Amino acid sequence: MSLADDETISQLIALAKREDLGAGDLTSGLLPRAGAVADFRFLARQRGVFAGCEIAPRVLHAYDPSILIEWSAAGTDGARIESPPTELAMIRGPLGAVLSAERVMLNFLQRLCGVATLAQAFVDAVSGTGAKILDTRKTTPGWRTLEKYAVRCGGGRNHRAGLFDAVLIKDNHLIGIETYRLAGAVFEMLNALSASGARPAFIEVEATDVAQVEELLKVVGIDTILLDNFSIEAMREAVRLRDDVGLRGKVSLEASGGVTLRTVRAIAETGVERISVGALTHSATAIDLSLERI
């Protein structure tokens, strides 16, 4: 399903419009020719990665369907903004409607560009290692579809969309199970999953130490083992254990926990295939965008 078909985005735009516009724009309503057509330049005033060409028209059309937006090459999802100020698009429409929509549109796109920019920084940091950067469920409530879209614009990959589409058995699911019983306990869970008829996109199980990794490698049906807060040395040992039993290419290893731009390269060089980074969505800084009337 494309973003254009996602009803949750329509609801989010409607909510943003309602909280800002209320009963009407008191300031724009004072303009003598608020219905006259006006032109605007949509600019990026900061280096970064653009995301939002599917969203901006939806926001603008929520205010007036006659508003037109014509994108430049820089206004392409995933395009790098290298030399600000950079023109992203030209916008034409009724003056009052565009001014009313301005802040809400910028709020959406500044956030999305910030997420895309941070995602690209992490992707660049692991270039050449073979490791992929993934997001997490640490998203702004109601914004998950949009923030995961922005991660893709920045070159990152999406992890599960929610609790409904994949299995991720974490430490809290396994409390009280000793390491020597771990393989059997997970095997029983996977049998129950099979009996339920569910068809998850993937099955992942968290390990808290190398001994647990060794046990999980005995379980058929696991796609990925999550190495949560492992040291660099422990990650290398987990990779070695997996490779020694011939499961490279069959079971992937994912690092998570406190990953930063300073540490991500060393993590990637251990040989893990996946690195999940909650900061992509919970710590991204908005990019400076503006709308200027011509």
N, C-alpha and C positions, 0 to 999 in steps of 0.2 A: 504494500500500500504506500502510495506517495504521500508527501506532506499535504498536498492539495486535497486529499481525501480524508485526512485525519480530523475527525470531529472535535477531538480534545483541543486542537489548536484553535479552531473556530471559537470554542467556548472560552479559551484563555484570552483571545483577542477581544471578545465581547466583554469579558470581565475587566480587562485593562481599559477599554474605552469607557465603560460605565463608571469606574472609579475616578477617572480623570475628567470626563466630560460632564457627568452628572446630568443636570437639567439643561445644560447648554454652555457654550463658551462665551462668557460675559465680555471678554476683551475683543475677540474677533467679531462679535456681534455689533461692535461700535463702528466697524469699518463701513464707509458709505457705499463701497462697491464690493462687498464681501463675495458676491457671486461671480465677479469678473475673473476671467482666466489669467493665471499668473504662472511664471516659470521659476524653477528653483534648481540649484546645483546641490547634489548630495555628495558630501566630501568626507574623506578620511583624513584626519589630522595627525595620525600616529602610525608608525610602522606596525605591520601585523599581517594577519591572514583574514581574508573576507569570508563571511558566511551570512546568508540571509536573503539571497535573491528570490527564493521561493516564498519568503515570509513578508517582505516589504509590500508587495502588491496586495496581499490579503489584508494587511493592516490599513493601507490607504483606501481600499475599496469598501472597508467597513464604515468609512466616513462619507465617501462619495464614489460610486462605481465609475464615474467618468474620469477620474484621475488617471493619468498616463505616466508610466515610468519607462525610460529608455536607458538600458544599462551600457556602460562602457566595458572595455576588456577587463578593467580592474574590478568591476562589479560582478565577477564570476565566482561562484563558490569554490574556495580553495586557492584563489589567486593571492599572491603575496603583494602586500602594499609596501613598496620599497622606498618611495620618495614622496612623502607627504609634504604639503597637502595634495591629495590625489582625488580626481573626480571619479566617483563611482557610478553616478547616473544623473540624468536630467529628469525632473519631475514637472508635469504640467497639469493644472487643474484649478477648480474654483479656489480663489485665494483663501477664503474663510475656512473651507474644508481642509485644505492642506495645512494651514496653520494649526487647526485643531488636532490633526493627526500627527503633527511633527514629533512631539515628545514621546508619544507611545511608540511610534515607529522606531525612533532612535533608541529607546530603552530596550526594545527587542533586539535590534541589530548590534548595539554596542555589546550586549551580553554574549550574543552568539559569536561575534568576532573575537571577543576575549577568550572564549573557550577554544575556538579554532586555532588561535594564535598560540595558546599554551600547549595544545595538543601537538602542533607542528614543531614546537621547540623540543618536546620529548622525542618525537619521531626523528628529528634531525640528530639528536644526541646519541641515538643507538644505530644510526645509519651504518650499514655494512656488517652488522653483527648477525642478522637474521632474526632478531627478536622483534616481536610486534607489540605495540603499545595499545592497551585496552582501557576503556573507561570502567566505571563501577555503577552501583545503584546509589551512590552518594550524590544525588541530583537534587535540584531545587524542586520541591513538591509542585506537581502540575507541569513542570518544564521538561520532564525526562525525554520525551520524543524530540523536542527542539535541541536540548543540550547534546543528546547522542548524535543528532544530525550535524551539529557543529563540530563534534569530535571527528566525524568522518570527513568534514570539509578540511580539517587540519591534518588529515592523513592517518588518524588513529583508527582503531577498530572498536566495534561495539561488543561488550560482554552481553550477558543475558538482559533482556528487556525488563524482566521483573521476575517475581516468584513463580510465574505461571508457565514459562517457556523452557526452563532448563532446571536441572537438579544440581544444587551446590550444597553438599553435606559439610557443615562447618563444625568447629570445635564445640560450640554450644549444643549441637545435635548429638555429639559423641561423649558428653560429660559422663564420667563414671565407667567408661569402657577402657580397660587396661590395654596397653599396647599389644600384648600377646593375643588378645581377643579381638583386635581391631579388624583384621581381615574377615573373620567369620561374621562379625556384626554388620559390616558394610555389605558383605555378600547377601545376608538376610534382607537388608534394606532393598538391595537391587532386585532380589526375587519378588519382594512385595510390590516394587514399582512395575515389574513385568506383569504381575498378576492384575494390576490396576488398569492396564490397557493404555496408560499414559505413554506418549511418544516425545520425550524431551529432546531439545536440540542437541544437548550434550549432558554428560554426567561428570561432575567434578567433585573431588573430596579434598578437604583441607588436612594437611599434616602440620604438626607443631614441632617436629624434630625429625632427624634422619631415620631413627628407628621406626617411626610411623610410616615414613616413605617406603622403607623396606617391606613392611607388612602390606601396604596398599598395592605395591607392585605385584602381589600374589593374586589380586582380585581381577577376574575377567569382567570387562564391561565398563571400567573407568576410562574416560577419555583424557582427563587432565587431573593432575595432582597439584594442589595449591600449596606453595611453600610460603607460609605466613610468617613474616618477621624472621626469616632465616639470615644468618650471617653469610657473607660471601663464601667463606670456606664450606659452610654447610650446604649451600646451593651447589657448589662444585661437586661435593660428595654425592648429593642426590642425583645429579646428572650422570655421574660415573656409575652409580648403582643401577639406574634405569638403562643405561647403555650396555652395561655388562650382562644384563639378562635379556638383551635383544629386543627391547621395547622402544627404542628410538623410532620415531615415525608412527608409533601406535599409541603411546601414552605421552602427552605433552606435559611440560612442567611450567607452572606459572608462579612468578614471584609477586608478592604483594607486601604492603606494610611499610609506611614511611618512605616511599620512593620519592626522591627529589631529582632535580636536574643535575645536581652535583654527584649523586650516587648512581644514576640510572645506567650510565655507560658500563661501569664495573659490574653491575648486576647482569646486563645483557651479555657481557663477555664470559660469564660462567657457563653459558650454553643453554640457559632456559629459553624456551620458545616464546613465552608470553610474559608481559609485565603489566599488571593492572595498577592504575594510578588514580586514586580517588580525587587527587588535587585537580585533575583536568576539569572537573565540574564544580567542586566545592571551593576552589581557591583561585579561579580564573579572575583576572582583572579586566573590567570593561575597556574597550578601545574607544578613543575619542573620535566621534563622528559628528557631523553637523549638517544642517540644511540652510542654504543661503538663497534668499530671493534675488533674482536677477533684475 
